[in-house]
Amino acid sequence: METTRTIVIFGSGFGSNFEAIVRGIRKKGLPIRVAYVFSDNPNAYILERAKRLEVPKKVIDYRSIGNREIYNEKVLQMLEREPFDLLVLAGYMRILPPKIVRRFWRKIINIHPALLPAFRGLHAIEKAFKAGVKVTGVTVHIVDEGVDTGEILAQEPIRILPDDTLHSLEERIHKVEHRLYLEVIESLLFPKN
Ligand code: GRF
């Protein structure tokens, strides 16, 4: 029997990846404990999901602090309070400062809805769709000090079909994200050799 690993999930918005990870862990019976979900936005839907799934939640309201250094210091203090094996970014809309990235080097991962290094940054699905590429996809990567620039851990291509709309493409991409992210988390926490 594997020993239980602990993860923390960060998100600012809708939280569908967070929910898929939690449900996947439970369905597969994996020895992974989601210590808490953290959000910078007290109104984020991810927090509603956390409540429903009975996952502890923490909030540091970025807007009410209004100062990036102070906010990041509080985030760092929160992370130092409880040890974890992996910090999973799932739609977290703030850039982690070098101090946090270096402190937890190679323990922070992110998911991006495109085949990096293509279409970095916001609105990646729309950018790929508008660019007319035939193939886009999903990337899971290590978080480094840049934006969507860290070492690629896994990628899955998705074809853009002639009759795709932005909406149908988004749906397919999210479906892949919801499966791939947990696969990567599992392989990092329980390496086969
Ligand atoms: C996902 O598309 C993810 O790739 C990107 O942000 C989105 C988050 O969606 N980083 P959700 O909040 O998990 O529904």
Residues whose N, C-alpha, C, O or C-beta is under 5 A from the ligand:
A	BS01	GRF	G13 F14 G15 S16 N17 F18 A90 G91 I111 H112 P113
